[in-house]
Amino acid sequence: MYAALKETLLQVFIAYLPAFSCQIYTMKPERISKAHYNIGFFSSLSVLLCMMLSFYYFKATVQPFDFRLIPYTLGILYGGYLMGSFIVGFYILVLIGFSFADYPVAMWSDALIYLTPFLFLYISKFRQAGTRKRVYIVMSFAVLGILLYFVYYVIALWNHTIIFDMEVLLFMTIFGAVFLGAAGLVVYFVESAREKAYLQQGYISVWRQYRQEAHKLHQVIDAPPLGVISVDANERITGINQMMLSMLFREDNMPQGNHLIGREYHSVIQTTRFWRGQELLVHRVLRGESLQSDVITVEDRTYLIRAASMKNQETGEIVGAVAMMHDITELVQLRAEMGNMERLSLVGQMAASITHEIRNPMAVVRGFIQLMKQKSPDHLDDYYKIVMEELDRANSIINDFLSLAQNRIVEKERIHLHDLINTISPLLQADANLRGQEIMLKLQECVPELLLNPKEIKQLLLNLARNAMEAMDEKGSLIIETRYEGQGVDLIVKDNGPGIPKATLDKLFEPFFTTKTKGTGLGLPLCLSIVERHNGTIRVESEEGQGTTFIVSFRTEDTLQTMLQPQAI
């Protein structure tokens, strides 16, 4: 009987083979979806080994003792319909093979065949059941198998095939108890392995999702132009973005953000290039104060600092703080410039009003000077001429200033740019002849009509052409050119004068800036104002010693309509 118990323990180990393989196979959670194939394969192997190691307690006992029912049941219930069909076919082939080897196959082997239909009927219920229910189902089939074996034993006694032996009955009882215990434990270990695999798979899924969300959060924090730093309740740094690093440290002494995680906030701030202001704000919010904000200036840069505490939603306990810093230097400068612009606009309006009122007394003065000239001696005519020219020059400055100051809406009409150029070219030619200069027109064909104000475009052309002629010496050459490139029409005024220094180019369109002795500095700003009222652009290309080119670009009507149409989103 001792030898039989040893054989029984060996059978228990073999029956445990599917559970052992399942534990190893599901150590990688991604395999959990294919675990039923693994259980089915090792169940088949376990059935084969159990049959090969079957033993007989007495010679008179023709029924072998083994645990093949346990892996057979597990393979079908866990493997499903497809894998179960494979196991049944494999088992039938093994029975046929063993029969040819004079292996005694009796009712015990047939018992598995009897149970097979019921096993297939319970596959769907088994899949939907929990761990306890599955253990119950497997042990129910184990009890049914033991009952079939006991029935066969009783029939054998009734037919006097074997003789009743108390030792045999005792061993059968022990064997049945071990069989039931092994069946329950095998299912429990399989379910335990599967549950751990599912938990690990869920953990990995949650962890990956957490990593993705954390990565997204870092991208969101790094995207805006805000410096962000967070600390825990013990004032240790838990997060810092790149913008905050660039604000705290100089570029040649900037540490990596991950090197600061876990360090004490106070010790890190002391090594930065500025202030205790943010540190104090963090201390305040950690003590329970409400949202704190401050504006500080460091190294000619202005920063807005805000700090807020982070609380546990359930308990309300402060678990940390976050501080944000924004460089508002440009915003402060813009506000100052806007204030200056408002003051300048007010001054400009007042100046325009005053200038307009000055014209009336100047007209009276000019009229009385003309009367005085008629009644004065001839030798005073030169003095009166100088006074009249200066009055006319002052009036011209007033007219240019008023044209520049008045941001009025001009009336436009469809007109050809070449018509305006041809209209004003005789006046320019006469002026050029007096200076000994030459004017050439290069007007491209097929230039479309434009929406223009004729009076202002003539004034624009006169200003640009006369500026160019004044910049050139005798025998200078002025080229007036038009060019159509599909998107718009370019008006090009090019001279071969001395050119404009680079330091002067940026100031050309500033009001009252001039390099002429008697210039007002309002001609080019007036040209810019005219171009902008026509939705155009003006740019300058110049090199010293190579001449200067002014390029005025007017958009065609079709291009303007396209620009004004709302863009599809």
Secondary structure in CASP SS format (residue, H / E / C, confidence):
PFRMAT SS
TARGET T0000
AUTHOR 0000-0000-0000
METHOD secondary structure of the structure
MODEL  1
M C 1.00
Y H 1.00
A H 1.00
A H 1.00
L H 1.00
K H 1.00
E H 1.00
T H 1.00
L H 1.00
L H 1.00
Q H 1.00
V H 1.00
F H 1.00
I H 1.00
A H 1.00
Y C 1.00
L H 1.00
P H 1.00
A H 1.00
F H 1.00
S H 1.00
C H 1.00
Q H 1.00
I H 1.00
Y H 1.00
T C 1.00
M C 1.00
K C 1.00
P H 1.00
E H 1.00
R H 1.00
I H 1.00
S H 1.00
K H 1.00
A H 1.00
H H 1.00
Y H 1.00
N H 1.00
I H 1.00
G H 1.00
F H 1.00
F H 1.00
S H 1.00
S H 1.00
L H 1.00
S H 1.00
V H 1.00
L H 1.00
L H 1.00
C H 1.00
M H 1.00
M H 1.00
L C 1.00
S C 1.00
F E 1.00
Y C 1.00
Y C 1.00
F C 1.00
K C 1.00
A C 1.00
T C 1.00
V C 1.00
Q C 1.00
P C 1.00
F E 1.00
D C 1.00
F C 1.00
R C 1.00
L H 1.00
I H 1.00
P H 1.00
Y H 1.00
T H 1.00
L H 1.00
G H 1.00
I H 1.00
L H 1.00
Y H 1.00
G H 1.00
G H 1.00
Y H 1.00
L H 1.00
M H 1.00
G H 1.00
S H 1.00
F H 1.00
I H 1.00
V H 1.00
G H 1.00
F H 1.00
Y H 1.00
I H 1.00
L H 1.00
V H 1.00
L H 1.00
I H 1.00
G H 1.00
F H 1.00
S H 1.00
F H 1.00
A C 1.00
D C 1.00
Y C 1.00
P C 1.00
V C 1.00
A C 1.00
M H 1.00
W H 1.00
S H 1.00
D H 1.00
A H 1.00
L H 1.00
I H 1.00
Y H 1.00
L H 1.00
T H 1.00
P H 1.00
F H 1.00
L H 1.00
F H 1.00
L H 1.00
Y C 1.00
I H 1.00
S H 1.00
K H 1.00
F H 1.00
R H 1.00
Q H 1.00
A C 1.00
G C 1.00
T H 1.00
R H 1.00
K H 1.00
R H 1.00
V H 1.00
Y H 1.00
I H 1.00
V H 1.00
M H 1.00
S H 1.00
F H 1.00
A H 1.00
V H 1.00
L H 1.00
G H 1.00
I H 1.00
L H 1.00
L H 1.00
Y H 1.00
F H 1.00
V H 1.00
Y H 1.00
Y H 1.00
V H 1.00
I H 1.00
A H 1.00
L H 1.00
W H 1.00
N C 1.00
H C 1.00
T C 1.00
I C 1.00
I C 1.00
F C 1.00
D C 1.00
M H 1.00
E H 1.00
V H 1.00
L H 1.00
L H 1.00
F H 1.00
M H 1.00
T H 1.00
I H 1.00
F H 1.00
G H 1.00
A H 1.00
V H 1.00
F H 1.00
L H 1.00
G H 1.00
A H 1.00
A H 1.00
G H 1.00
L H 1.00
V H 1.00
V H 1.00
Y H 1.00
F H 1.00
V H 1.00
E H 1.00
S H 1.00
A H 1.00
R H 1.00
E H 1.00
K H 1.00
A H 1.00
Y H 1.00
L H 1.00
Q H 1.00
Q H 1.00
G H 1.00
Y H 1.00
I H 1.00
S H 1.00
V H 1.00
W H 1.00
R H 1.00
Q H 1.00
Y H 1.00
R H 1.00
Q H 1.00
E H 1.00
A H 1.00
H H 1.00
K H 1.00
L H 1.00
H H 1.00
Q H 1.00
V H 1.00
I H 1.00
D H 1.00
A C 1.00
P C 1.00
P C 1.00
L C 1.00
G E 1.00
V E 1.00
I E 1.00
S E 1.00
V E 1.00
D E 1.00
A C 1.00
N C 1.00
E C 1.00
R E 1.00
I E 1.00
T E 1.00
G E 1.00
I E 1.00
N C 1.00
Q H 1.00
M H 1.00
M H 1.00
L H 1.00
S H 1.00
M H 1.00
L H 1.00
F C 1.00
R C 1.00
E H 1.00
D H 1.00
N H 1.00
M C 1.00
P C 1.00
Q C 1.00
G H 1.00
N H 1.00
H H 1.00
L H 1.00
I C 1.00
G C 1.00
R C 1.00
E E 1.00
Y H 1.00
H H 1.00
S H 1.00
V H 1.00
I H 1.00
Q H 1.00
T C 1.00
T C 1.00
R C 1.00
F C 1.00
W C 1.00
R C 1.00
G H 1.00
Q H 1.00
E H 1.00
L H 1.00
L H 1.00
V H 1.00
H H 1.00
R H 1.00
V H 1.00
L H 1.00
R C 1.00
G C 1.00
E C 1.00
S C 1.00
L C 1.00
Q E 1.00
S E 1.00
D E 1.00
V E 1.00
I E 1.00
T E 1.00
V E 1.00
E C 1.00
D C 1.00
R E 1.00
T E 1.00
Y E 1.00
L E 1.00
I E 1.00
R E 1.00
A E 1.00
A E 1.00
S E 1.00
M E 1.00
K E 1.00
N C 1.00
Q C 1.00
E C 1.00
T C 1.00
G C 1.00
E C 1.00
I E 1.00
V E 1.00
G E 1.00
A E 1.00
V E 1.00
A E 1.00
M E 1.00
M E 1.00
H E 1.00
D E 1.00
I C 1.00
T H 1.00
E H 1.00
L H 1.00
V H 1.00
Q H 1.00
L H 1.00
R H 1.00
A H 1.00
E H 1.00
M H 1.00
G H 1.00
N H 1.00
M H 1.00
E H 1.00
R H 1.00
L H 1.00
S H 1.00
L H 1.00
V H 1.00
G H 1.00
Q H 1.00
M H 1.00
A H 1.00
A H 1.00
S H 1.00
I H 1.00
T H 1.00
H H 1.00
E H 1.00
I H 1.00
R H 1.00
N H 1.00
P H 1.00
M H 1.00
A H 1.00
V H 1.00
V H 1.00
R H 1.00
G H 1.00
F H 1.00
I H 1.00
Q H 1.00
L H 1.00
M H 1.00
K H 1.00
Q H 1.00
K H 1.00
S C 1.00
P C 1.00
D H 1.00
H H 1.00
L H 1.00
D H 1.00
D H 1.00
Y H 1.00
Y H 1.00
K H 1.00
I H 1.00
V H 1.00
M H 1.00
E H 1.00
E H 1.00
L H 1.00
D H 1.00
R H 1.00
A H 1.00
N H 1.00
S H 1.00
I H 1.00
I H 1.00
N H 1.00
D H 1.00
F H 1.00
L H 1.00
S H 1.00
L H 1.00
A H 1.00
Q C 1.00
N C 1.00
R C 1.00
I C 1.00
V C 1.00
E C 1.00
K C 1.00
E E 1.00
R E 1.00
I E 1.00
H C 1.00
L H 1.00
H H 1.00
D H 1.00
L H 1.00
I H 1.00
N H 1.00
T H 1.00
I H 1.00
S H 1.00
P H 1.00
L H 1.00
L H 1.00
Q H 1.00
A H 1.00
D H 1.00
A H 1.00
N H 1.00
L H 1.00
R H 1.00
G C 1.00
Q C 1.00
E E 1.00
I E 1.00
M E 1.00
L E 1.00
K E 1.00
L E 1.00
Q C 1.00
E C 1.00
C C 1.00
V C 1.00
P C 1.00
E C 1.00
L E 1.00
L E 1.00
L E 1.00
N C 1.00
P H 1.00
K H 1.00
E H 1.00
I H 1.00
K H 1.00
Q H 1.00
L H 1.00
L H 1.00
L H 1.00
N H 1.00
L H 1.00
A H 1.00
R H 1.00
N H 1.00
A H 1.00
M H 1.00
E H 1.00
A H 1.00
M C 1.00
D C 1.00
E C 1.00
K C 1.00
G C 1.00
S E 1.00
L E 1.00
I E 1.00
I E 1.00
E E 1.00
T E 1.00
R E 1.00
Y E 1.00
E C 1.00
G C 1.00
Q C 1.00
G E 1.00
V E 1.00
D E 1.00
L E 1.00
I E 1.00
V E 1.00
K E 1.00
D E 1.00
N C 1.00
G C 1.00
P C 1.00
G C 1.00
I C 1.00
P C 1.00
K H 1.00
A H 1.00
T H 1.00
L H 1.00
D C 1.00
K C 1.00
L C 1.00
F C 1.00
E C 1.00
P C 1.00
F C 1.00
F C 1.00
T C 1.00
T C 1.00
K C 1.00
T C 1.00
K C 1.00
G C 1.00
T C 1.00
G C 1.00
L C 1.00
G H 1.00
L H 1.00
P H 1.00
L H 1.00
C H 1.00
L H 1.00
S H 1.00
I H 1.00
V H 1.00
E H 1.00
R H 1.00
H C 1.00
N C 1.00
G C 1.00
T E 1.00
I E 1.00
R E 1.00
V E 1.00
E E 1.00
S E 1.00
E E 1.00
E C 1.00
G C 1.00
Q C 1.00
G E 1.00
T E 1.00
T E 1.00
F E 1.00
I E 1.00
V E 1.00
S E 1.00
F E 1.00
R E 1.00
T C 1.00
E H 1.00
D H 1.00
T H 1.00
L H 1.00
Q H 1.00
T H 1.00
M H 1.00
L H 1.00
Q C 1.00
P C 1.00
Q C 1.00
A C 1.00
I C 1.00
END
